[in-house]
Amino acid sequence: MNSDRQSPRRSDTSRVHFGRLLRVSPVDRRGVLKVGALVAGVAATPLSNSGAAAAPTGRAFRHGVASGDPFPDSVLLWTRVTPSEDATPGSGNGPDVAVRWEVATDEQFRQVVARGSLRTGARRDHTVKVDVRGLNPATRYWYRFRCGAETSPVGRTRTAPAGGAAVSRLRMGVVSCSNWQAGHFAAYRHLARRDDLDLVLHLGDYLYRRFTFGGLAQLSMLDLRTYRSKQASGPADPDIDDPARTITGDAQMTWLTNGVTTTEAQWKLIGNPVMIAPVRFPSNLSTRDRQALHELTGTPPVEGVPYNVDQWDGYTADRAELFSTLRRNGVHNTVFLTGDIHSA
């Protein structure tokens, strides 16, 4: 996988409410469209590989481990340490500590291929992020951290295939919209138990960048928060259809359309933080539903009026431009992976 970076590499905190699987192969377009209906409603933000956890040896690693941004020759590794009982997240308390890390080609760490050490403290909320380079493409690795005498859970990650490689299949888990009180994070457990995923895609709001998976797929991740025009005041706001308003910003729209119209990848995947499909008030609402929607939106529900303007429905000109560009250039096999609202 190659990346066209439009923002610094980072591991954003992602929101997860449910998990779905997307399988992409050179010939199975019907299968992708069918599964796409299940995941149409998927925000990550950055990219994360599945991880296998082992029991930690102490209390220092209470937040587990994670890996992300898989490239052909590198991955990001992350953890958080708790060096003292008062070093709770966001507290600003706790001493600086040294954290060691290791990457190996086997789960027992007999073949360590990279290692290092760094310091972290309250200024970084005791988090650790390591950009491990010099790895081999399409290869599975195991990693762990150590702080003093304690060892973290063991994580499992995988680098992306080399650019232009003949990739026959890409299988990913897609996650979005978490709410701890509403459902905890059970989706992670199911994904972590799978041994056949190439990556887990978290759809987020604050980056735009591009990845390629050999000649099989191109993934364009969008930022639909930073560059957008001021949100419309409500579903009845006439500014919704103002052609001067934008959800992507001019530069990002040009970057997106240039990418999807010039790539030679068979599948064009777009990581889309908010819903792009129109969602409008229907005509057959009951009196009870009409009243509930009125209370929720602050606007009497009118047939054909957008339900939520905090998505592409609130920026119709950008959506029309994007779809027109795809049609005009004969771009096929485009899949929008969308997140944000829980019904997405």
C-alpha positions in Angstrom: 0.0 0.0 0.0 1.2 3.4 -0.9 0.0 6.7 0.6 -0.6 10.1 -0.8 -0.4 12.0 2.5 -2.3 15.2 3.0 -1.9 15.4 6.8 0.7 14.1 9.3 0.6 10.4 10.2 -1.2 10.0 13.4 -3.4 7.6 15.4 -6.7 9.4 16.0 -9.1 8.2 18.6 -11.9 6.5 16.6 -15.6 6.0 17.3 -16.9 2.5 17.1 -20.5 1.3 17.5 -20.6 -1.6 15.1 -18.3 -3.7 12.9 -18.8 -4.9 9.3 -16.6 -6.7 6.9 -15.8 -5.6 3.3 -14.3 -8.0 0.9 -12.8 -6.6 -2.4 -11.7 -8.9 -5.2 -11.1 -8.3 -8.9 -14.3 -10.0 -10.0 -16.8 -9.9 -7.2 -18.5 -6.5 -7.9 -21.9 -7.8 -7.0 -20.6 -9.1 -3.6 -19.1 -5.7 -2.8 -22.3 -3.9 -3.6 -24.3 -6.3 -1.4 -21.9 -6.0 1.5 -21.7 -2.2 0.9 -25.3 -1.9 1.9 -24.4 -3.3 5.3 -21.5 -0.9 5.8 -23.0 2.2 4.1 -22.7 4.3 7.2 -19.2 3.7 8.2 -15.5 7.7 10.0 -10.8 6.7 11.1 -10.1 8.1 10.6 -7.0 6.6 10.3 -6.3 2.7 9.4 -5.7 0.0 12.1 -4.7 -3.7 11.8 -6.3 -6.4 13.9 -4.5 -7.1 17.2 -4.2 -10.2 19.3 -3.9 -9.4 23.0 -2.0 -11.4 25.6 -2.3 -11.0 29.4 -0.2 -8.1 30.6 2.3 -8.6 33.5 1.2 -5.7 35.6 -0.9 -2.5 35.9 1.2 -0.2 33.7 -0.5 -1.1 30.4 -4.2 -0.5 31.2 -5.1 0.8 27.8 -3.8 -2.0 25.6 -1.8 -1.6 22.4 -2.7 -0.6 18.8 -1.1 -0.4 15.4 -2.1 1.7 12.4 -1.2 3.3 9.1 0.2 0.1 7.5 2.6 0.9 4.6 4.7 -1.6 2.6 7.7 -0.8 4.8 6.3 0.6 8.1 3.5 0.7 10.7 2.6 3.0 13.6 2.6 1.4 17.1 0.7 2.9 20.0 0.1 2.4 23.7 -0.5 4.3 26.9 1.3 3.6 30.2 0.0 4.3 33.8 3.2 4.8 35.8 1.3 5.8 39.0 -2.2 5.5 40.3 -2.8 9.3 39.9 -1.7 9.2 36.2 -5.3 8.8 34.9 -6.0 10.0 31.3 -6.0 13.8 31.0 -5.0 14.3 34.6 -1.6 15.8 33.9 -0.2 13.7 36.8 2.4 11.0 36.9 6.2 10.9 36.4 8.1 10.6 33.1 9.1 7.1 32.3 11.1 5.2 29.7 9.2 2.8 27.5 10.9 0.1 25.3 9.3 -1.5 22.3 10.1 -4.5 20.1 8.8 -5.9 16.8 9.3 -9.5 15.8 8.4 -11.9 13.0 7.2 -14.5 15.6 4.8 -14.3 18.5 7.5 -15.6 20.9 9.9 -12.8 19.9 12.8 -15.1 19.0 13.3 -13.1 15.8 13.2 -9.4 16.8 13.7 -7.2 13.7 13.3 -3.8 15.3 13.5 -2.3 18.8 13.9 1.0 20.5 13.1 3.1 23.6 11.6 6.5 24.2 10.3 8.6 27.1 6.8 9.7 27.8 5.1 11.7 30.5 2.2 13.9 31.4 2.8 16.3 28.5 1.9 13.4 26.2 -0.7 12.0 28.5 1.7 9.1 28.9 1.0 7.9 25.4 3.6 6.3 23.2 3.6 6.3 19.4 6.4 4.7 17.3 6.8 4.9 13.5 8.6 1.6 12.8 10.3 1.6 9.4 12.4 -0.8 7.4 9.8 -3.6 7.4 9.0 -6.0 4.6 5.7 -5.6 2.6 2.7 -7.9 3.1 4.3 -9.4 6.2 2.8 -10.1 9.6 4.6 -8.9 12.7 4.1 -9.0 16.5 5.0 -6.2 18.8 5.0 -5.3 22.5 6.1 -2.6 24.9 7.9 -2.7 28.3 8.0 -0.2 31.1 10.2 -1.1 34.0 9.5 -4.8 34.8 6.1 -4.8 33.2 5.2 -6.0 29.7 2.2 -4.9 27.6 -0.2 -7.2 25.8 1.3 -8.5 22.5 -0.2 -7.0 19.4 -0.3 -8.4 15.9 0.0 -6.2 12.8 0.6 -6.6 9.0 2.3 -4.3 6.5 0.6 -3.4 3.3 1.5 -5.0 -0.1 4.1 -3.3 -2.3 2.9 -0.6 -4.7 1.7 -2.2 -7.9 1.7 -5.7 -6.5 -0.8 -8.2 -7.9 -3.2 -8.3 -5.0 -6.1 -10.7 -5.5 -8.1 -9.8 -2.4 -8.5 -7.2 0.2 -10.6 -8.0 3.3 -11.2 -5.3 5.9 -13.3 -4.7 8.9 -15.2 -1.4 8.9 -16.1 0.4 12.1 -17.7 3.7 13.1 -19.8 5.6 15.7 -18.9 4.3 19.1 -20.6 5.2 22.4 -19.3 3.5 25.5 -22.6 3.8 27.3 -24.7 2.5 24.4 -22.8 -0.6 23.6 -19.2 -0.7 24.8 -16.7 -1.9 22.2 -17.6 -5.5 21.6 -17.0 -5.1 17.9 -13.3 -4.9 18.6 -13.3 -8.3 20.2 -14.9 -10.0 17.2 -12.5 -8.3 14.8 -9.5 -9.1 16.9 -10.4 -12.8 16.9 -10.4 -12.9 13.2 -7.2 -14.1 11.5 -8.2 -13.3 7.9 -8.4 -9.4 7.9 -5.9 -7.3 6.1 -6.9 -4.2 8.1 -9.6 -2.5 10.1 -10.8 0.8 8.7 -11.9 3.5 11.2 -13.7 6.3 9.5 -13.0 9.7 11.0 -13.4 13.4 10.4 -10.1 15.2 10.5 -7.7 14.0 7.7 -7.6 13.5 4.0 -5.1 11.2 2.5 -4.9 8.3 0.0 -3.7 4.7 0.1 -3.3 2.1 -2.6 -3.4 -1.7 -2.2 -1.4 -3.0 -5.2 -3.4 -2.7 -8.4 -6.6 -3.9 -6.7 -7.9 -0.9 -4.7 -7.3 2.8 -4.0 -8.6 4.2 -0.7 -9.2 7.9 -0.4 -9.9 9.1 3.1 -11.8 12.4 3.4 -11.8 15.3 5.9 -15.3 16.8 5.9 -14.9 19.0 9.0 -11.9 21.2 8.5 -12.6 22.9 5.2 -16.4 23.0 5.0 -18.6 26.1 4.8 -20.7 27.1 7.8 -23.4 24.5 8.4 -26.9 25.4 7.4 -29.2 26.4 10.2 -31.7 23.6 9.5 -33.4 21.4 7.0 -35.4 24.3 5.6 -32.4 26.7 5.2 -32.2 27.7 1.5 -28.4 27.9 1.8 -28.4 24.1 1.5 -28.4 24.4 -2.3 -26.1 27.4 -2.5 -23.4 26.4 -5.1 -20.8 28.6 -3.3 -21.0 26.4 -0.2 -18.7 23.4 0.1 -18.2 20.4 2.4 -14.8 19.4 1.1 -13.2 22.7 0.2 -11.9 23.3 -3.3 -8.5 21.8 -2.8 -9.7 18.6 -1.3 -12.4 18.2 -4.0 -9.8 18.6 -6.7 -7.5 16.1 -4.9 -10.4 13.6 -4.7 -11.6 13.9 -8.2 -8.1 13.8 -9.7 -7.3 10.7 -7.7 -10.4 8.7 -8.6 -10.4 9.6 -12.3 -6.7 8.9 -12.9 -6.0 5.8 -10.8 -5.5 2.5 -12.5 -6.8 0.6 -9.4 -9.8 -1.6 -10.1 -11.7 -0.5 -7.0 -12.1 3.1 -5.9 -12.9 3.1 -2.1 -13.8 6.4 -0.4 -13.6 6.7 3.3 -16.5 9.1 3.9 -17.1 10.5 7.4 -20.8 11.5 6.9 -23.6 10.2 4.8 -23.5 11.0 1.1 -26.7 9.2 0.2 -29.8 11.6 0.4 -31.9 11.1 3.5 -35.1 13.0 3.3 -38.4 13.2 5.2 -40.8 10.7 3.7 -44.4 11.4 2.8 -46.1 8.7 4.9 -45.2 9.7 8.4 -47.6 9.0 11.2 -48.7 11.9 13.4 -46.6 10.5 16.2 -43.5 10.2 14.1 -44.0 13.7 12.6 -44.2 15.1 16.1 -41.1 13.3 17.2 -39.1 14.4 14.2 -40.3 18.0 14.8 -39.0 17.9 18.3 -35.7 16.3 17.2 -34.9 18.6 14.4 -36.7 21.8 15.4 -38.3 21.9 12.0 -41.7 20.5 10.9 -40.9 17.5 8.7 -41.8 18.3 5.1 -41.7 15.6 2.4 -38.5 15.7 0.4 -36.6 18.1 2.8 -33.3 16.8 4.1 -33.4 15.2 7.6 -29.8 16.1 8.6 -27.8 19.0 7.2 -24.6 17.9 9.0 -23.8 15.7 6.0 -23.7 15.9 2.2 -27.5 16.7 2.2 -26.5 20.1 3.6 -24.0 20.7 0.7 -25.8 19.5 -2.4 -23.6 21.4 -4.9 -20.5 19.5 -3.8 -22.3 16.1 -4.0 -23.7 17.0 -7.5 -20.2 18.0 -8.7 -18.6 14.8 -7.4 -21.2 12.5 -8.9 -21.2 14.4 -12.2 -17.4 14.0 -12.4 -17.6 10.3 -11.8 -20.3 9.9 -14.6 -18.5 12.2 -17.0 -15.2 10.3 -16.7 -16.8 6.9 -16.7 -15.5 6.0 -13.3 -16.8 2.6 -12.2 -16.4 0.4 -9.1 -16.6 3.3 -6.7 -17.6 2.4 -3.1 -18.4 5.0 -0.4 -17.7 3.7 3.1 -19.7 6.0 5.3 -19.9 6.7 9.0 -21.3 9.2 11.5 -24.9 8.5 12.5 -25.8 5.2 14.0 -28.4 4.4 11.3 -25.8 4.8 8.6 
